[in-house]
Structures are given as C-alpha cells and as structure tokens.
Amino acid sequence: MENKSYYEDKIRAIDAKVEAIKIAFSPMTFQAIRALIELGLLQKISDAGDNGITIKELAASSGISEYGVGVLCEMALGMGVVKIVDGDDTSSLGRLVLGKIGWFLLEDDCTRVNFNFTNDICYKGAFNLIDSVKNGKPEGLKNFGENWTTVYEALSTLPEREKKSWFEFDHFYSDVAFPEALPIVYAKKPKNLFDIGGNTAKWAIASCKYDPDVHVTIVDLPGQTAVAQKNAKDAGFADRISFVSGNVLDSETKLPAGANAVWMSQFLDCFSLHQITKILTKIYNSVDENCDVFVMEPLWDMQKYEGESYALQATSLYFTCIANGNSKMYRYGELVEAIEKAGFHLVTAHHNLGSNFYSILNFRKK
C-alpha cells in the first residue's frame, strides 16, 4: 500500500478534531448537499459564474425562503462547496460562487454516481450497519422489502429511481475498463467464453462486437438472465449469447463444460472469501488446463489515488448492510489467496485499467 496515511498519524490535533466533527455531522451535511442539488440551488450558484449570487437572489429565483436557502448555503460554505465573493461580513453573507468541491459534485460523473447510489440505495439502510455487522446479514436491505436475502434478488423489483442509481453505479465502475480489458481477454481468441455474473449482458455484447467468432454463455440469477436475454436480442446477438440461469453457489447449478475462457467482472466482490473459493472450485471442476480464468476487480490497495481507495472502502459498507452482509471490496493478496485455494495459480496481473484503476487477474489450473 502506497498511502502513507495508513501507517502514519501525523495530522495535527486541531485538524484531527475538524475531521472528527465532519464525521459527526456527515449524515446532515450529506442531506444538505442533496437538497442544494435537487432544488437546483447549486446549479444556480454555478450559473452565476465569477460574479456570484446572493441568498436573496437565490430565494427569489427558486421560490424557497431566504431562511431555507440560507441554512443550506451556510452549511455548503462550511464544507467548502461554495465560497464568498464581495462579502461585507455584517448583515448579509455576500455573493456566493461555486468552489472546486462544488464543481465536482455537479460535474464529475464518478462523484455523481457515488452520490446518487449512496442516497438511493445505501442511506436508509446504513442505519442498520451495527446489526448487519453483528448478525452477518444485510439488515438494511429490509428498507426495500422483507422478501430478499441479498440485493441481487431484489434488483428487478426496485423502484425506478433506485434501480437506475444501482445500475449506473454498477456499470460506471466496470464498463470504463472494457476497452482495455477486451484485448487482454481475447488475445488468444477463445471461441467459448463463460461470463459468470453477466448482469445485463454489457460485457457479452461488447465481446461479440469485439470478436466476431466468440460465443458467450452468461451464468446468473434468473431475474438477471431474463434482462440479459432481452438486451442480447435487441443488440442482434441472440444467436451468439446463451444463458444458464441459477445461483452459482447452489449445488444444483451446474456449469457446462467447454469454456476456453471464464470471465468474472466485478462479481467476486459480491461474495465472502469462503464463497469465492467455493465458486472457483466449481469452475475448476468444469474447465481444463488450457482455460484462462479472468477476474476483473477494483482492488482498494492497488488504486492510484486516495479518493478511489476511500470510495472502495466505503462500498464495502454497502455490501455489509445492503447487498449480502458478508462480502466487500478486496485487497489484492486476500483475493488471490482465496482463488488459489481452489487449485488455480495466478499467471498474470494487469493493474490500473481504465479511469477507475481496475485489475485483471489471469488464473489457470495448476
């Protein structure tokens, strides 16, 4: 791990207190920014440019009281989201302009996707994090209904806003690495590729476009394969993408033979280390020595920047209290160890793929 802050505690005490206070109020400050975004106030501040805009002007143009606009903007000022220009420090706050942090909240796709995902999927369920840690179950998932043991079973029934936020989050992180991943996976021209955890068929469709000779078999839960099948048909690849529906952890779910390559994109982080070994053991028993197994994951200790590592560590909490209660975003060494316990050995590791710094780990049978 290159981040020295994991090993050193050199922050000044006064700065440490500021950070602690930020943590103490973080649920409130998050909602303040959400309000500024959804009410259009942050965009109005941005549109005002370098001249800025006053609380009074914001209130008049939005139909919200000066009091309501004021408390939100004062909090945004404390967070560095907005800054003051031409302030007199007396009767009014002054004219407000967008700060750099505010720009990222409005314009950066990664921040937007994470923000919406946190609000729509994680926020309410995070209150149940203590019970989730104690019980080893995603206790926050009950906010979406009592019928599910994991979020994956619930995906097709989520309200539209929540469903949109979940899939945008899921696809944002993996899809951006596809252009760099495709040449790695198809370097040896595999004819039959098994896409385990194929989700909505984005990788399968990208594969068929990239290699005109490949046939892809998607293995996923019934609800997911139904969506994937429609997407494959709509993309014109119904004859080159087939499906195996079932829970890969179930003893009754059998993997067909004949794969030249197996692909798992941001799939294994949905399982505990013990379950990962179990899944890879099933794969081990269905492939031969010439089959390449590719695992693509964002590993938090292999990230280039601190913000990316932080986002992945936070995503682990989503797995704990919403997704399944027992998985997380893994470190490089612990994931490799769990896979090698199934009888595979690591052949090659490719790191820093795409703007989100994915890793592709290539395994083969020993």
C-alpha beads as a LAMMPS data file, in Angstrom:
LAMMPS data file: protein, C-alpha beads

366 atoms
365 bonds

1 atom types
1 bond types

-500.0 500.0 xlo xhi
-500.0 500.0 ylo yhi
-500.0 500.0 zlo zhi

Masses

1 110.0

Atoms # bond

1 1 1 0.000 0.000 0.000
2 1 1 1.485 3.316 -1.118
3 1 1 -0.763 5.554 1.010
4 1 1 1.443 6.573 3.933
5 1 1 -1.539 7.779 5.953
6 1 1 -2.412 4.128 6.619
7 1 1 0.833 3.812 8.570
8 1 1 1.450 7.314 9.934
9 1 1 -0.635 9.561 12.207
10 1 1 0.944 12.928 11.508
11 1 1 -2.206 15.059 11.340
12 1 1 -2.229 17.992 13.750
13 1 1 -4.605 17.612 16.674
14 1 1 -6.658 20.669 15.672
15 1 1 -7.074 19.284 12.136
16 1 1 -7.958 15.860 13.513
17 1 1 -10.727 17.458 15.553
18 1 1 -12.109 19.149 12.439
19 1 1 -12.192 15.806 10.627
20 1 1 -13.886 14.163 13.613
21 1 1 -16.554 16.878 13.685
22 1 1 -17.148 16.383 9.952
23 1 1 -17.757 12.686 10.616
24 1 1 -20.116 13.508 13.492
25 1 1 -22.343 15.649 11.269
26 1 1 -21.861 13.783 7.978
27 1 1 -25.449 12.456 7.627
28 1 1 -26.780 16.020 7.967
29 1 1 -24.213 17.565 5.645
30 1 1 -24.864 14.903 3.012
31 1 1 -28.559 15.750 3.014
32 1 1 -27.787 19.472 2.841
33 1 1 -25.853 18.927 -0.383
34 1 1 -28.580 16.652 -1.703
35 1 1 -31.098 19.440 -1.089
36 1 1 -28.908 22.027 -2.825
37 1 1 -28.576 19.757 -5.860
38 1 1 -32.177 18.575 -6.139
39 1 1 -33.611 22.053 -5.531
40 1 1 -31.389 23.419 -8.283
41 1 1 -29.651 25.876 -5.956
42 1 1 -26.121 24.592 -6.516
43 1 1 -26.634 24.853 -10.283
44 1 1 -27.862 28.448 -9.901
45 1 1 -24.710 29.295 -7.966
46 1 1 -22.643 27.688 -10.723
47 1 1 -24.548 29.545 -13.445
48 1 1 -23.847 32.863 -11.700
49 1 1 -20.168 32.436 -12.536
50 1 1 -17.474 34.635 -11.027
51 1 1 -19.945 37.405 -10.170
52 1 1 -21.709 35.136 -7.697
53 1 1 -25.258 35.292 -6.393
54 1 1 -26.800 36.311 -3.064
55 1 1 -29.063 34.334 -0.749
56 1 1 -31.831 36.841 -1.535
57 1 1 -31.437 36.308 -5.276
58 1 1 -31.356 32.529 -4.865
59 1 1 -34.543 32.647 -2.797
60 1 1 -36.353 34.872 -5.294
61 1 1 -35.414 32.718 -8.285
62 1 1 -36.232 29.380 -6.606
63 1 1 -39.367 30.186 -4.621
64 1 1 -37.692 28.921 -1.434
65 1 1 -37.496 31.105 1.655
66 1 1 -34.342 33.053 2.431
67 1 1 -34.154 31.079 5.660
68 1 1 -34.204 27.710 3.845
69 1 1 -31.688 28.806 1.234
70 1 1 -29.544 30.362 3.936
71 1 1 -29.101 27.350 6.185
72 1 1 -28.226 25.157 3.209
73 1 1 -25.716 27.615 1.799
74 1 1 -24.093 28.261 5.162
75 1 1 -23.508 24.535 5.524
76 1 1 -22.147 24.383 1.975
77 1 1 -19.794 27.218 2.878
78 1 1 -18.546 25.264 5.893
79 1 1 -17.927 22.262 3.640
80 1 1 -16.006 24.283 1.047
81 1 1 -18.666 23.589 -1.574
82 1 1 -19.262 27.322 -2.107
83 1 1 -17.115 30.390 -1.468
84 1 1 -17.852 34.064 -0.752
85 1 1 -17.012 36.991 -3.023
86 1 1 -17.830 40.607 -2.154
87 1 1 -18.941 39.797 1.393
88 1 1 -19.293 42.553 3.967
89 1 1 -19.359 40.220 6.997
90 1 1 -22.258 42.176 8.514
91 1 1 -25.892 41.963 7.508
92 1 1 -25.568 39.515 4.611
93 1 1 -23.451 36.532 3.700
94 1 1 -22.298 38.138 0.485
95 1 1 -22.252 36.834 -3.052
96 1 1 -21.651 33.103 -3.406
97 1 1 -19.641 31.321 -6.077
98 1 1 -19.092 27.631 -6.681
99 1 1 -15.975 26.149 -5.083
100 1 1 -13.873 23.338 -6.547
101 1 1 -15.653 20.768 -4.357
102 1 1 -18.983 22.071 -5.592
103 1 1 -17.799 21.710 -9.179
104 1 1 -17.040 18.031 -8.639
105 1 1 -20.441 17.493 -7.008
106 1 1 -22.139 18.972 -10.065
107 1 1 -19.908 17.944 -12.948
108 1 1 -17.864 14.856 -12.075
109 1 1 -19.570 11.642 -13.203
110 1 1 -17.828 9.482 -10.601
111 1 1 -18.950 11.757 -7.757
112 1 1 -22.491 11.983 -9.144
113 1 1 -22.850 8.212 -9.493
114 1 1 -21.500 7.597 -5.985
115 1 1 -23.703 10.325 -4.513
116 1 1 -26.931 9.004 -6.075
117 1 1 -26.057 5.433 -5.162
118 1 1 -25.425 6.412 -1.556
119 1 1 -28.669 8.354 -1.324
120 1 1 -30.995 5.977 -3.168
121 1 1 -29.562 2.602 -2.165
122 1 1 -27.462 2.962 0.985
123 1 1 -28.577 5.904 3.092
124 1 1 -31.555 4.466 4.959
125 1 1 -30.024 1.018 5.271
126 1 1 -26.792 2.402 6.741
127 1 1 -28.683 2.942 9.997
128 1 1 -28.731 -0.854 10.311
129 1 1 -24.974 -1.277 9.874
130 1 1 -24.380 -2.285 13.512
131 1 1 -26.964 -5.078 13.292
132 1 1 -25.530 -6.154 9.943
133 1 1 -22.028 -6.472 11.399
134 1 1 -23.326 -8.350 14.449
135 1 1 -25.616 -10.700 12.523
136 1 1 -23.665 -11.196 9.297
137 1 1 -26.781 -10.272 7.323
138 1 1 -27.691 -7.211 5.195
139 1 1 -30.155 -5.850 7.728
140 1 1 -30.525 -2.570 5.817
141 1 1 -31.995 -4.406 2.848
142 1 1 -35.344 -4.597 4.634
143 1 1 -35.886 -0.976 3.623
144 1 1 -36.694 -2.370 0.161
145 1 1 -38.914 -5.192 1.454
146 1 1 -38.819 -8.297 3.603
147 1 1 -38.642 -10.903 0.820
148 1 1 -34.954 -10.739 -0.038
149 1 1 -31.785 -12.218 1.416
150 1 1 -29.490 -10.299 -0.978
151 1 1 -29.923 -7.157 -3.052
152 1 1 -29.362 -9.104 -6.279
153 1 1 -32.636 -10.954 -5.849
154 1 1 -34.395 -7.611 -5.375
155 1 1 -32.908 -5.710 -8.319
156 1 1 -35.683 -6.346 -10.818
157 1 1 -38.304 -5.142 -8.315
158 1 1 -36.594 -1.969 -7.087
159 1 1 -38.393 1.346 -7.714
160 1 1 -37.211 3.001 -10.931
161 1 1 -35.103 5.698 -9.291
162 1 1 -33.324 3.220 -7.031
163 1 1 -32.861 0.748 -9.866
164 1 1 -31.363 3.471 -12.080
165 1 1 -28.911 4.521 -9.361
166 1 1 -27.868 0.915 -8.691
167 1 1 -27.166 0.058 -12.327
168 1 1 -25.441 3.380 -13.043
169 1 1 -23.136 2.694 -10.095
170 1 1 -22.507 -0.904 -11.146
171 1 1 -21.877 -0.120 -14.810
172 1 1 -19.879 3.049 -14.243
173 1 1 -17.132 1.231 -12.463
174 1 1 -16.733 -1.796 -14.702
175 1 1 -17.725 -0.510 -18.144
176 1 1 -15.000 2.118 -18.366
177 1 1 -12.343 -0.608 -18.202
178 1 1 -13.858 -2.703 -21.017
179 1 1 -11.821 -1.115 -23.866
180 1 1 -8.581 -2.070 -22.121
181 1 1 -9.909 -5.423 -20.899
182 1 1 -11.115 -6.765 -24.244
183 1 1 -7.648 -7.058 -25.886
184 1 1 -6.341 -8.870 -22.796
185 1 1 -9.164 -11.414 -22.646
186 1 1 -9.324 -12.035 -26.402
187 1 1 -5.583 -12.094 -27.100
188 1 1 -5.734 -15.881 -27.521
189 1 1 -9.042 -15.800 -29.430
190 1 1 -11.184 -18.000 -27.137
191 1 1 -14.179 -19.395 -29.012
192 1 1 -16.353 -20.105 -25.974
193 1 1 -16.341 -17.694 -23.054
194 1 1 -18.402 -18.113 -19.885
195 1 1 -19.432 -14.796 -18.358
196 1 1 -20.286 -15.633 -14.749
197 1 1 -22.346 -12.908 -13.156
198 1 1 -23.085 -11.468 -16.596
199 1 1 -25.643 -8.999 -15.250
200 1 1 -27.323 -7.083 -18.110
201 1 1 -25.084 -8.597 -20.833
202 1 1 -22.934 -5.486 -21.322
203 1 1 -19.686 -7.470 -21.367
204 1 1 -21.186 -10.217 -23.544
205 1 1 -22.420 -7.679 -26.088
206 1 1 -19.086 -5.832 -26.048
207 1 1 -17.352 -9.196 -26.587
208 1 1 -19.486 -10.083 -29.596
209 1 1 -18.769 -6.694 -31.128
210 1 1 -15.044 -7.044 -30.466
211 1 1 -14.594 -10.656 -31.651
212 1 1 -16.941 -11.868 -34.415
213 1 1 -16.176 -15.525 -33.679
214 1 1 -16.776 -15.739 -29.938
215 1 1 -19.806 -17.349 -28.289
216 1 1 -20.620 -16.141 -24.781
217 1 1 -22.564 -18.058 -22.133
218 1 1 -23.926 -15.897 -19.330
219 1 1 -24.379 -17.524 -15.925
220 1 1 -26.501 -15.508 -13.495
221 1 1 -29.652 -15.422 -11.380
222 1 1 -32.935 -15.934 -13.279
223 1 1 -34.025 -12.314 -12.891
224 1 1 -30.748 -11.094 -14.338
225 1 1 -30.598 -13.556 -17.230
226 1 1 -34.104 -12.511 -18.291
227 1 1 -32.919 -8.904 -18.636
228 1 1 -29.664 -10.002 -20.287
229 1 1 -31.512 -12.165 -22.805
230 1 1 -33.637 -9.227 -23.930
231 1 1 -30.594 -6.970 -24.215
232 1 1 -28.688 -9.599 -26.217
233 1 1 -31.600 -9.985 -28.609
234 1 1 -32.006 -6.224 -29.005
235 1 1 -28.291 -5.939 -29.793
236 1 1 -28.600 -8.599 -32.519
237 1 1 -26.581 -11.302 -30.746
238 1 1 -29.295 -13.754 -29.696
239 1 1 -27.522 -16.498 -31.657
240 1 1 -24.139 -15.863 -30.034
241 1 1 -25.120 -15.321 -26.407
242 1 1 -26.696 -18.147 -24.426
243 1 1 -27.720 -18.443 -20.790
244 1 1 -27.517 -20.626 -17.712
245 1 1 -29.907 -19.432 -15.011
246 1 1 -29.266 -20.222 -11.376
247 1 1 -27.402 -19.336 -8.219
248 1 1 -23.754 -20.214 -8.805
249 1 1 -23.403 -21.114 -5.118
250 1 1 -26.185 -23.692 -5.366
251 1 1 -25.073 -27.294 -5.675
252 1 1 -27.867 -27.771 -8.230
253 1 1 -26.447 -25.079 -10.542
254 1 1 -24.090 -26.900 -12.884
255 1 1 -21.570 -25.138 -15.090
256 1 1 -21.379 -26.614 -18.585
257 1 1 -18.048 -27.803 -19.934
258 1 1 -16.263 -26.448 -22.971
259 1 1 -15.135 -22.995 -21.899
260 1 1 -11.906 -21.674 -23.416
261 1 1 -12.087 -18.693 -21.060
262 1 1 -14.078 -17.693 -17.992
263 1 1 -14.787 -14.049 -17.236
264 1 1 -15.946 -12.528 -13.958
265 1 1 -16.251 -8.743 -13.894
266 1 1 -16.853 -7.134 -10.500
267 1 1 -18.560 -10.367 -9.481
268 1 1 -16.432 -11.935 -6.775
269 1 1 -16.714 -8.891 -4.522
270 1 1 -20.344 -9.974 -4.092
271 1 1 -19.209 -12.990 -2.064
272 1 1 -17.259 -13.834 1.077
273 1 1 -13.747 -15.246 0.752
274 1 1 -15.067 -18.703 1.626
275 1 1 -17.748 -18.421 -1.057
276 1 1 -15.193 -17.199 -3.595
277 1 1 -13.163 -20.354 -3.050
278 1 1 -16.350 -22.412 -3.405
279 1 1 -17.265 -20.718 -6.709
280 1 1 -13.763 -21.120 -8.086
281 1 1 -13.753 -24.783 -7.063
282 1 1 -16.891 -25.273 -9.164
283 1 1 -15.180 -23.525 -12.068
284 1 1 -12.032 -25.609 -11.514
285 1 1 -14.069 -28.794 -11.888
286 1 1 -15.665 -27.635 -15.161
287 1 1 -12.620 -26.395 -17.121
288 1 1 -9.407 -27.942 -18.421
289 1 1 -5.782 -26.867 -18.031
290 1 1 -5.908 -24.658 -21.134
291 1 1 -8.774 -22.488 -19.905
292 1 1 -7.932 -18.949 -18.828
293 1 1 -9.924 -17.585 -15.893
294 1 1 -10.077 -13.796 -15.827
295 1 1 -11.167 -11.868 -12.750
296 1 1 -11.661 -8.110 -13.040
297 1 1 -11.971 -6.234 -9.747
298 1 1 -11.176 -2.796 -8.322
299 1 1 -8.753 -3.688 -5.531
300 1 1 -8.623 -0.966 -2.907
301 1 1 -4.927 -1.366 -2.136
302 1 1 -3.980 -1.126 -5.825
303 1 1 -5.594 2.255 -6.513
304 1 1 -3.610 5.200 -7.821
305 1 1 -5.355 7.887 -5.777
306 1 1 -6.583 8.146 -2.199
307 1 1 -10.123 9.077 -3.250
308 1 1 -10.557 5.868 -5.225
309 1 1 -9.388 3.732 -2.293
310 1 1 -11.754 5.609 0.036
311 1 1 -14.694 5.023 -2.307
312 1 1 -13.981 1.289 -2.419
313 1 1 -13.631 1.054 1.360
314 1 1 -16.981 2.831 1.671
315 1 1 -18.519 0.487 -0.897
316 1 1 -17.618 -2.406 1.381
317 1 1 -20.103 -0.980 3.896
318 1 1 -22.813 -1.194 1.225
319 1 1 -22.065 -4.903 0.857
320 1 1 -22.270 -5.297 4.617
321 1 1 -25.605 -3.603 5.279
322 1 1 -27.436 -3.735 1.915
323 1 1 -26.054 -6.255 -0.563
324 1 1 -25.398 -9.514 1.248
325 1 1 -23.836 -8.999 4.680
326 1 1 -20.613 -10.917 4.082
327 1 1 -18.581 -9.527 1.178
328 1 1 -16.524 -6.428 0.421
329 1 1 -14.085 -4.767 -1.946
330 1 1 -10.969 -6.857 -1.544
331 1 1 -7.242 -6.331 -1.256
332 1 1 -5.062 -7.878 -3.926
333 1 1 -3.414 -10.504 -1.723
334 1 1 -6.544 -11.791 0.000
335 1 1 -8.441 -12.230 -3.281
336 1 1 -5.572 -14.076 -4.965
337 1 1 -5.236 -16.365 -1.928
338 1 1 -8.958 -17.261 -1.956
339 1 1 -8.828 -18.144 -5.670
340 1 1 -5.623 -20.156 -5.390
341 1 1 -7.195 -22.216 -2.597
342 1 1 -9.475 -23.655 -5.282
343 1 1 -6.483 -25.062 -7.162
344 1 1 -5.677 -22.228 -9.549
345 1 1 -2.454 -20.261 -9.809
346 1 1 -2.011 -16.640 -10.827
347 1 1 -0.495 -16.328 -14.299
348 1 1 -0.613 -12.580 -14.882
349 1 1 -1.907 -9.494 -13.092
350 1 1 -2.807 -6.332 -15.012
351 1 1 -3.374 -3.235 -12.868
352 1 1 -4.605 0.339 -13.367
353 1 1 -7.007 -0.395 -16.221
354 1 1 -9.437 2.373 -17.093
355 1 1 -10.025 5.609 -15.228
356 1 1 -11.203 3.639 -12.172
357 1 1 -7.970 1.626 -11.950
358 1 1 -9.253 -1.922 -12.302
359 1 1 -7.140 -5.039 -12.041
360 1 1 -7.466 -8.117 -14.238
361 1 1 -6.103 -11.287 -12.676
362 1 1 -5.483 -14.215 -15.046
363 1 1 -5.554 -17.693 -13.458
364 1 1 -5.098 -21.232 -14.742
365 1 1 -5.325 -24.667 -13.188
366 1 1 -2.115 -25.813 -11.540

Bonds

1 1 1 2
2 1 2 3
3 1 3 4
4 1 4 5
5 1 5 6
6 1 6 7
7 1 7 8
8 1 8 9
9 1 9 10
10 1 10 11
11 1 11 12
12 1 12 13
13 1 13 14
14 1 14 15
15 1 15 16
16 1 16 17
17 1 17 18
18 1 18 19
19 1 19 20
20 1 20 21
21 1 21 22
22 1 22 23
23 1 23 24
24 1 24 25
25 1 25 26
26 1 26 27
27 1 27 28
28 1 28 29
29 1 29 30
30 1 30 31
31 1 31 32
32 1 32 33
33 1 33 34
34 1 34 35
35 1 35 36
36 1 36 37
37 1 37 38
38 1 38 39
39 1 39 40
40 1 40 41
41 1 41 42
42 1 42 43
43 1 43 44
44 1 44 45
45 1 45 46
46 1 46 47
47 1 47 48
48 1 48 49
49 1 49 50
50 1 50 51
51 1 51 52
52 1 52 53
53 1 53 54
54 1 54 55
55 1 55 56
56 1 56 57
57 1 57 58
58 1 58 59
59 1 59 60
60 1 60 61
61 1 61 62
62 1 62 63
63 1 63 64
64 1 64 65
65 1 65 66
66 1 66 67
67 1 67 68
68 1 68 69
69 1 69 70
70 1 70 71
71 1 71 72
72 1 72 73
73 1 73 74
74 1 74 75
75 1 75 76
76 1 76 77
77 1 77 78
78 1 78 79
79 1 79 80
80 1 80 81
81 1 81 82
82 1 82 83
83 1 83 84
84 1 84 85
85 1 85 86
86 1 86 87
87 1 87 88
88 1 88 89
89 1 89 90
90 1 90 91
91 1 91 92
92 1 92 93
93 1 93 94
94 1 94 95
95 1 95 96
96 1 96 97
97 1 97 98
98 1 98 99
99 1 99 100
100 1 100 101
101 1 101 102
102 1 102 103
103 1 103 104
104 1 104 105
105 1 105 106
106 1 106 107
107 1 107 108
108 1 108 109
109 1 109 110
110 1 110 111
111 1 111 112
112 1 112 113
113 1 113 114
114 1 114 115
115 1 115 116
116 1 116 117
117 1 117 118
118 1 118 119
119 1 119 120
120 1 120 121
121 1 121 122
122 1 122 123
123 1 123 124
124 1 124 125
125 1 125 126
126 1 126 127
127 1 127 128
128 1 128 129
129 1 129 130
130 1 130 131
131 1 131 132
132 1 132 133
133 1 133 134
134 1 134 135
135 1 135 136
136 1 136 137
137 1 137 138
138 1 138 139
139 1 139 140
140 1 140 141
141 1 141 142
142 1 142 143
143 1 143 144
144 1 144 145
145 1 145 146
146 1 146 147
147 1 147 148
148 1 148 149
149 1 149 150
150 1 150 151
151 1 151 152
152 1 152 153
153 1 153 154
154 1 154 155
155 1 155 156
156 1 156 157
157 1 157 158
158 1 158 159
159 1 159 160
160 1 160 161
161 1 161 162
162 1 162 163
163 1 163 164
164 1 164 165
165 1 165 166
166 1 166 167
167 1 167 168
168 1 168 169
169 1 169 170
170 1 170 171
171 1 171 172
172 1 172 173
173 1 173 174
174 1 174 175
175 1 175 176
176 1 176 177
177 1 177 178
178 1 178 179
179 1 179 180
180 1 180 181
181 1 181 182
182 1 182 183
183 1 183 184
184 1 184 185
185 1 185 186
186 1 186 187
187 1 187 188
188 1 188 189
189 1 189 190
190 1 190 191
191 1 191 192
192 1 192 193
193 1 193 194
194 1 194 195
195 1 195 196
196 1 196 197
197 1 197 198
198 1 198 199
199 1 199 200
200 1 200 201
201 1 201 202
202 1 202 203
203 1 203 204
204 1 204 205
205 1 205 206
206 1 206 207
207 1 207 208
208 1 208 209
209 1 209 210
210 1 210 211
211 1 211 212
212 1 212 213
213 1 213 214
214 1 214 215
215 1 215 216
216 1 216 217
217 1 217 218
218 1 218 219
219 1 219 220
220 1 220 221
221 1 221 222
222 1 222 223
223 1 223 224
224 1 224 225
225 1 225 226
226 1 226 227
227 1 227 228
228 1 228 229
229 1 229 230
230 1 230 231
231 1 231 232
232 1 232 233
233 1 233 234
234 1 234 235
235 1 235 236
236 1 236 237
237 1 237 238
238 1 238 239
239 1 239 240
240 1 240 241
241 1 241 242
242 1 242 243
243 1 243 244
244 1 244 245
245 1 245 246
246 1 246 247
247 1 247 248
248 1 248 249
249 1 249 250
250 1 250 251
251 1 251 252
252 1 252 253
253 1 253 254
254 1 254 255
255 1 255 256
256 1 256 257
257 1 257 258
258 1 258 259
259 1 259 260
260 1 260 261
261 1 261 262
262 1 262 263
263 1 263 264
264 1 264 265
265 1 265 266
266 1 266 267
267 1 267 268
268 1 268 269
269 1 269 270
270 1 270 271
271 1 271 272
272 1 272 273
273 1 273 274
274 1 274 275
275 1 275 276
276 1 276 277
277 1 277 278
278 1 278 279
279 1 279 280
280 1 280 281
281 1 281 282
282 1 282 283
283 1 283 284
284 1 284 285
285 1 285 286
286 1 286 287
287 1 287 288
288 1 288 289
289 1 289 290
290 1 290 291
291 1 291 292
292 1 292 293
293 1 293 294
294 1 294 295
295 1 295 296
296 1 296 297
297 1 297 298
298 1 298 299
299 1 299 300
300 1 300 301
301 1 301 302
302 1 302 303
303 1 303 304
304 1 304 305
305 1 305 306
306 1 306 307
307 1 307 308
308 1 308 309
309 1 309 310
310 1 310 311
311 1 311 312
312 1 312 313
313 1 313 314
314 1 314 315
315 1 315 316
316 1 316 317
317 1 317 318
318 1 318 319
319 1 319 320
320 1 320 321
321 1 321 322
322 1 322 323
323 1 323 324
324 1 324 325
325 1 325 326
326 1 326 327
327 1 327 328
328 1 328 329
329 1 329 330
330 1 330 331
331 1 331 332
332 1 332 333
333 1 333 334
334 1 334 335
335 1 335 336
336 1 336 337
337 1 337 338
338 1 338 339
339 1 339 340
340 1 340 341
341 1 341 342
342 1 342 343
343 1 343 344
344 1 344 345
345 1 345 346
346 1 346 347
347 1 347 348
348 1 348 349
349 1 349 350
350 1 350 351
351 1 351 352
352 1 352 353
353 1 353 354
354 1 354 355
355 1 355 356
356 1 356 357
357 1 357 358
358 1 358 359
359 1 359 360
360 1 360 361
361 1 361 362
362 1 362 363
363 1 363 364
364 1 364 365
365 1 365 366
